Amino acid sequence: NNFFPITQHFAERGKVNINFPGSHPISRWDTGRRQLTYIGVYGETIDFKDLSDSVQSTQMAEYVGADGELGAETFEVCGSPDEVGNDPAMGSRYVQYLESPQEYPHFTGYDQNKEYNEQGGMVHNSIALKAPDQLRQRMAWALSQIYVAAPTDGQSGELEEWVTYYDIFVRHAFGNLLDVLREVSYSPIMGRYLTYVGSASFASSGSTADENYAREIMQLFSIGLWELGLDGTAETDATGE
């Protein structure tokens, strides 16, 4: 593998600090830092569980002393209701690629390596195009295009959260809109995207609550930006605008 020189130097010597040479122009740092995984600001205390997935390795856990046993009160849960564990006998290969098959040809084994941030798309495409309940899958896709969200603060790699969010629309494809809105409202994905995480009422915080999500519910997520008549057509002025 070809390593970025700074990270290779860092890894080979087991250092925990990187000193950027004063003789180098800052443009070199701006270009090269994209190859580094952001952990935190110098002097901060970082919880191991908050580290990026790319550095939450067994070796890193042992190095920082975070390889403790699970406590008696600790347990694991699946991300979505009714989600079941993987069947290892089925392997981890997906039939639908995000790029052309020529770039990523099939391997002969059960498992196939892919970039982590592409796995969500591969899971979705494989299910959406191959599942027997195609009407449900199409309804879920339509709902996901209405109640849209996007990664914030480098959250695109948190695959489980995004799969869980999409599952809201799969479960409620033929159900009640209130159930969709309830689960979307409680989703951390939407909470970060429309900035109401940590928001509180004026009575408890002394400041106005974040109304970003409420505005979207009343506009883009429902009636849209145009005033409509009772028959659903857009209201216009005397000039037709």
N, C-alpha and C positions, 0 to 999 in steps of 0.2 A: 504494500500500500504506500501511496505517496502522502507523507505527513506534512502539515504546515510547519515550517522550521521552528517557530517559536514554541509551539506545543510539543514538538519532538524534543527540543532542548529541555523543556519543562519536565516532560515525562521521564527522560533518561536519567536526570539528576535527582528526581524525587523531591523537587522543591515545591514550596507552597506559595511562593511569591514570584511574579514576573516583573523584572525591571526593564522598562522601556528605555533604550539608550537615548540620552539627551541630544546626541549628535544626529539622530534621525528626524526627518520632518514629520510633523504630526499626521500628514496625509498617509504615511505608511501605516500608522496605527488605525486610522479610520478605515483603511482598506483591509488590513489583516484581522481586525477584531471580529469580523463576521465569521471567521473560522473558529472562534473560541466560543465555548459555552458559558453564558453568563450565570454566575453563581450568586454574587452579592457584592456589596461595597466593602472595601478594606476596613476591618475593625468590627464588622457586624457579626452577630451570632446567628448562624443559619441552621434550622432544623433539618436533619437528614431527609425526612419525608417530603420536604419542600424543594429538594433539589430536582433539577431536570432529570427526566428518565435516562438520558444518555450518560449521566454520571452516578446514578444510583446502582452501582455494581457491587458485587460481593466484596471485591478487593477494596473499594472505597469505604464500604461499611466497616471492614476490618481495620482499615487505616485510621479512621476517625473514631473507632470504638462504638459504632452504632449497630453492631451485630448481636444485639441481645435477643433473648428468647421472647416469644409472644406471651403476654401476661394472661392470667386466667380469665380476665374480662374481655380479652381481644377475640374478635371473630371476623370472618370475611363474609361479604354478601355480594351477590351479583348486582349489576347496575340497573337492570330492568325487571319489573314484575314478570314472573313466569320464565325468566331466563334460566337456561340449564347449562351445565358444564359441557366443555368440549369433549368430543369423542376422539381420542388420539389416533384410533384406527383409521379415521377419515383424513388424517394429515392436515396440512395447512395450506393447500394449494387452492387458488381461486381460478375460475374459468374466465373471468372478465378482467382485462388489463386496462390500465389508464393510458398506456402508450401502445405502440404497435407491437405485435408478437415478435417481430424481427429484432426489436431491441431487447426484449426479455423472453427468450425462447423457453419452452417447457423443459423442466428437468425430469429425470426418470424417477426420483425418489418421492416420498410422501410430502416432504417439506420443501418449501421454496422461499428463499430469502427475498424480502422486499424492503424498501425504505419504510420506516415506521409511519411517517406522515402520509403515505399513500395507501396504507392498509384499510383505512376507513372507507375510502372510495371503492376499493376492490370488494370489500364486504358488501357495501350497498349495491354496487352494480351487479354482483353475482346473484344476490337475493332478488333485487328488483326485476331483473330480466329473466330469471330462471324459476322463481317461486310459482307454485300452482295457483295461488290466490292473486292473480294479476289485477283484478279490479281493486282489491284492497291496496295493493302496492301503488297503483296509479292515484288512488285517492290520497294516500299518505304523501306521495310526491307533490300533489296539488296543494295540500295543506302546508307542507314545508315551504312552499313558495309564497305563501301568505304570511305565515308567522316566521319570518326570516330572522336569522341570527348570523353572526360572523365572529371569528376569533378575535380576542382582545388580549393585549399584554402577553403575546407569545403563547396563547393557549391552544393553538391549532394541533399540537401534538398529543393532547389529552383525549385519546381515542375513545375511551369508555364513556366519558361524559357526552360526546357527540353522538355516539351510537344510542345511548340512553335517551337523548333528546329526540332523535328521529323516531325512536320506538313509540313515543307519545302519539304520533300521527298514525303509525301502523295500528296500534291498539284501538284508537278511537276513530278510525276511518269511517265507520258506519254508525258512530255513536252520537253523543250529545256535545254540542259546541261548548257548553259550560264546562264539561270535563276536560276538553282540550285546553281551554283558557286557564283552568285551575292548575293543571300540570305545567303548562308553559310558564305561568306566573311564578311557580315555585322552583323552576329550573335554574341552577346556577349559571347555565349558559346564557339564558335571557337576562338574568340579573346583572351579569357583567356587561353584556352587550348594550343594554339600555340603562345602565348606570344606577340602578336602584338598590344594589347591594349596600347594606349599611344605612340606607335611608330610614328616617324615623319621622313620626308626626311632629307638628309644631308644638303640641302640648308637652311632648317628652324631650324634644331637642332644642326648642327655642328658635328653630329656623324652619323655613319652608321645606316640606318634603319634596323629594325628587319626583317630578311629574312626567318625566320623559316617556316611561312605559305607558302611563295612562293616556298620554296624547296619542301614542302609536295605536293603542287599542281602539281609540275613537276615530282614528283617521286611516292610516295605511292598512291596519289589520282588519278593518271592517268596511266602513262606508267610503273610504277613499278621500281624496282631496276636493272633490267636486260636490256641490250641493245637488241633491237628486230630488226629482218629483216623486209622487206616490207610485207612478208606474215604473220607476227605476231609471228614467232617462235624466240626463244632466239638465239643470236649470240654466237658461241662457238669458241674456239681456235683449233689448230691442234690435240690436245688430246681429244677433245670433252668436255672440261671443259668450 
